[in-house]
Amino acid sequence: MPKKELVFVLGMGRSGTSLLTRVLSLCGASLPDRLFGPAEGNPTGHWEPLAALELNEAFLARFQSSWYDPTFRLQDEGAIAGPERESFVGQIYDFLLSCPAASLLVVKEPRITALFEFWRDAATRAGFTVKIAIPIRHPREVAASLAARDGVSPELSDVLWLKYNLLAERNSRSFPRVFVDYPRLVKDWRAEVTRIITSLALPSAQPDEASIGAFVTAELYHQRAEERPGAHARSAWLGDVYAALSAATGDEFFDARVLDDVFRALRGSEHLFRTAVDEFHERFQVRPG
């Protein structure tokens, strides 16, 4: 049976996930059919399959969640098991089998990072070798981008940035992976494309340099943060995680224990306050609007 490889683009939205996905497709990776096209927030296209978006949105809605959910409720042990789990994995499996038959497929849909265990299992069941690409962008830039597009507060953006980047890093540890600095991809895409292909061992990838050069322009890079990697006034957690992931984008050593410490602290704090707020709503019969 021919080898099938699937590159998942994981990480925080507004970090260059669309750009990276399109670049990978211009290196010869096939995209699924029926893509979410251009919109005001992404005028050059989202490059994500509508079928995957619809699957993920419906699944999250069943658990009163969405991409904007800052909690780790769905990552709690045993949160989703049995028939619910198997049904969702089966739906993803069917979707993956419906994708164009190719030796290399790239799939990006922002909610996959929070639902990766299901997508991982479905991809393995469908016979894919899974590889991961994770774009990294400064949290201030992401916050500015989310504020401009959706009116999201800096506080929610920061927690989402931590959640999705930490989950992407943890979930990808057992797979071939590459971390990609968003500004560097825009500034020097040739070097980054070579690095991505080498890091992920994609021998079939053939960059279409003319098309990539026409697509990757400085106009794609709007919000900019001129700060050293570890600097972030709002949270030491953000600074520590960004510094570690920035090192990873340069193929430098980074201490995963730092990320583990932040993950445990964030998840523990989130669970504590979620439990307290849930009890408050229950006692006073107040429901979030």
C-alpha positions in Angstrom: 0.0 0.0 0.0 1.4 3.5 -0.9 2.6 5.6 2.0 0.1 8.3 3.0 1.3 11.3 5.0 -1.0 13.8 6.7 0.4 17.1 8.0 -1.9 18.7 10.6 -1.4 22.5 11.1 -2.0 23.0 14.8 -1.7 26.0 17.1 -3.4 29.3 17.9 -5.6 31.0 15.4 -4.3 34.3 13.9 -0.8 32.9 14.2 -0.3 32.2 10.5 -2.1 28.8 10.3 -3.8 29.8 7.0 -0.5 31.1 5.5 1.4 28.0 6.5 -1.3 25.7 5.2 -1.4 27.4 1.8 2.4 27.3 1.6 2.4 23.5 2.3 -0.2 23.1 -0.5 2.1 25.0 -2.9 4.8 22.5 -2.0 2.6 19.7 -3.3 0.5 18.8 -0.4 -3.2 18.1 -1.4 -5.9 20.1 0.3 -9.4 18.6 1.1 -12.3 19.6 -1.1 -14.8 22.4 -0.3 -12.6 25.0 1.5 -13.6 28.0 3.6 -12.7 30.8 1.2 -11.6 34.4 1.6 -13.3 36.6 4.2 -12.6 40.0 5.7 -10.3 38.5 8.3 -8.5 36.3 5.8 -8.7 38.0 2.4 -6.4 35.4 0.8 -8.4 32.4 2.1 -8.6 30.2 5.1 -7.5 27.0 3.4 -9.5 24.9 5.8 -12.2 22.3 4.8 -15.8 23.3 5.5 -16.7 19.7 6.3 -14.1 19.6 9.1 -15.2 22.9 10.5 -18.8 21.8 10.5 -17.9 18.5 12.2 -15.9 20.2 14.9 -18.4 23.0 15.5 -21.3 20.5 15.9 -19.2 18.4 18.3 -18.2 21.3 20.4 -21.7 22.7 20.5 -23.0 19.4 22.0 -20.8 20.1 24.9 -21.6 23.8 25.2 -18.2 24.7 23.9 -16.6 26.5 20.9 -13.2 27.6 19.7 -13.4 30.6 22.1 -13.8 28.3 25.1 -10.8 29.1 27.4 -11.4 26.1 29.6 -9.9 22.6 29.5 -13.3 20.9 30.2 -13.1 18.7 27.1 -9.5 17.7 27.9 -10.5 16.4 31.4 -9.9 12.7 31.8 -13.0 10.8 30.8 -14.9 13.9 29.6 -15.8 12.2 26.3 -15.8 8.5 26.1 -17.8 5.5 24.9 -20.3 5.9 22.0 -19.8 9.7 21.8 -16.1 9.3 21.3 -16.4 6.5 18.8 -19.0 8.3 16.8 -16.9 11.4 16.4 -13.8 9.5 15.5 -15.8 7.6 12.9 -17.1 10.8 11.4 -13.5 12.2 11.1 -12.4 8.9 9.6 -15.1 9.1 6.9 -14.1 12.7 6.2 -10.4 11.8 5.8 -11.2 8.9 3.5 -13.2 11.4 1.4 -10.2 13.6 0.9 -8.3 13.5 -2.4 -6.2 10.4 -2.7 -2.6 11.6 -2.4 0.7 10.7 -0.9 0.7 14.0 1.1 -2.4 15.7 2.6 -2.5 18.9 4.7 -5.4 19.7 7.0 -5.9 22.8 9.0 -9.0 23.7 11.1 -8.4 25.7 14.3 -10.6 23.5 16.5 -8.5 20.4 15.7 -5.9 21.5 18.3 -8.4 21.1 21.1 -9.8 17.9 19.6 -6.5 16.4 18.5 -6.9 13.0 20.2 -9.9 12.3 18.0 -8.3 13.5 14.8 -5.1 11.6 15.7 -7.0 8.3 16.2 -9.0 8.7 13.0 -5.9 9.5 10.9 -4.1 6.5 12.3 -7.2 4.3 11.6 -7.3 5.7 8.0 -3.7 4.7 7.4 -1.9 8.0 7.6 1.5 8.8 9.0 0.8 11.9 11.1 3.2 14.9 11.1 2.7 18.3 12.7 3.4 21.9 11.8 2.9 24.6 14.4 3.2 28.3 13.5 4.2 30.6 16.4 3.3 34.3 16.7 3.8 36.8 19.4 0.8 36.9 21.8 0.5 40.7 21.5 0.2 40.4 17.7 -2.4 37.6 18.1 -4.4 39.7 20.6 -4.4 42.7 18.2 -5.5 40.5 15.3 -8.3 39.0 17.3 -9.4 42.3 18.6 -9.5 43.7 15.1 -11.4 40.8 13.6 -13.7 39.7 16.5 -13.5 42.3 19.2 -11.9 39.8 21.6 -10.5 41.2 24.8 -6.7 40.9 25.4 -7.5 38.8 28.5 -9.4 36.1 26.6 -6.9 36.2 23.7 -4.0 35.6 26.1 -5.7 32.6 27.7 -6.6 31.1 24.3 -3.0 31.7 23.1 -1.7 29.8 26.1 -4.3 27.0 25.7 -3.9 26.3 22.0 -0.1 26.7 21.9 0.4 24.5 25.0 -2.0 21.8 23.6 -0.3 21.9 20.2 3.1 21.4 21.8 2.0 18.6 24.2 -0.1 16.7 21.6 2.7 16.7 19.0 5.5 15.3 21.1 5.3 11.8 19.7 5.1 12.9 16.1 7.5 14.4 13.6 7.0 18.2 14.0 8.2 21.6 13.1 7.6 25.0 14.8 7.5 27.9 12.4 8.0 31.5 13.2 5.3 33.5 11.5 7.3 36.7 10.8 10.2 34.7 9.6 8.0 32.7 7.2 6.8 36.0 5.7 10.2 37.6 5.6 12.3 34.6 4.3 9.9 31.9 3.1 12.5 30.1 1.0 14.6 29.3 4.1 11.6 28.3 6.1 10.1 26.1 3.4 13.5 24.2 3.2 13.5 23.9 7.0 9.9 22.6 7.1 10.5 20.0 4.4 13.7 18.8 6.1 12.2 18.7 9.6 9.1 16.8 8.5 11.0 14.6 6.1 8.7 15.3 3.1 10.7 13.9 0.2 7.7 14.3 -2.2 7.4 18.0 -1.5 8.2 20.2 -4.5 7.9 23.9 -3.8 6.3 26.0 -6.5 8.5 29.0 -5.9 6.7 31.3 -8.3 3.4 30.7 -6.7 4.7 30.8 -3.1 6.5 34.1 -3.9 3.3 35.6 -5.3 1.3 34.5 -2.3 3.6 35.3 0.6 3.8 39.1 0.8 4.5 41.6 3.6 0.9 42.8 3.2 -0.2 39.6 5.0 1.6 40.7 8.2 -0.5 43.5 9.8 -0.1 43.6 13.6 3.5 43.7 14.8 5.1 43.5 18.2 8.7 44.8 18.6 9.6 43.0 21.8 12.2 40.5 22.8 10.8 37.0 23.0 10.4 36.7 26.7 8.9 40.1 27.3 5.2 40.4 28.0 3.8 42.8 30.6 0.5 41.0 31.1 1.7 37.5 32.2 4.9 35.7 33.0 3.3 32.6 31.6 3.0 34.1 28.2 6.6 35.3 28.3 7.9 31.9 29.4 5.9 30.0 26.8 6.6 32.4 24.0 10.4 32.3 24.7 10.4 28.5 24.7 8.4 28.2 21.5 10.5 30.9 19.8 13.6 28.9 20.6 11.9 25.9 19.0 11.2 27.8 15.8 15.0 28.3 15.5 15.7 24.6 16.2 17.2 25.6 19.5 16.9 23.6 22.7 13.8 24.4 24.8 13.0 23.0 28.1 9.6 21.3 27.9 9.5 21.2 31.7 8.8 25.0 31.6 5.8 24.4 29.3 4.7 21.5 31.5 4.8 23.7 34.6 2.8 26.5 32.9 0.3 23.9 31.6 -0.3 22.4 35.1 -0.6 25.8 36.7 -3.0 27.2 34.0 -5.1 24.0 33.9 -5.2 23.8 37.7 -6.2 27.5 38.1 -8.8 27.2 35.3 -10.4 24.1 36.9 -10.5 25.8 40.3 -12.2 28.9 39.0 -14.5 27.0 36.7 -15.7 24.8 39.6 -16.3 27.9 41.7 -18.2 29.8 39.0 -20.3 26.7 38.1 -21.3 26.4 41.8 -22.2 30.1 41.9 -24.5 29.7 38.9 -26.0 26.6 40.4 -26.6 28.1 43.8 -28.1 31.3 42.5 -29.7 29.8 39.4 -27.9 32.1 37.2 -26.9 30.9 33.7 -24.4 32.5 31.4 -26.1 34.5 28.7 
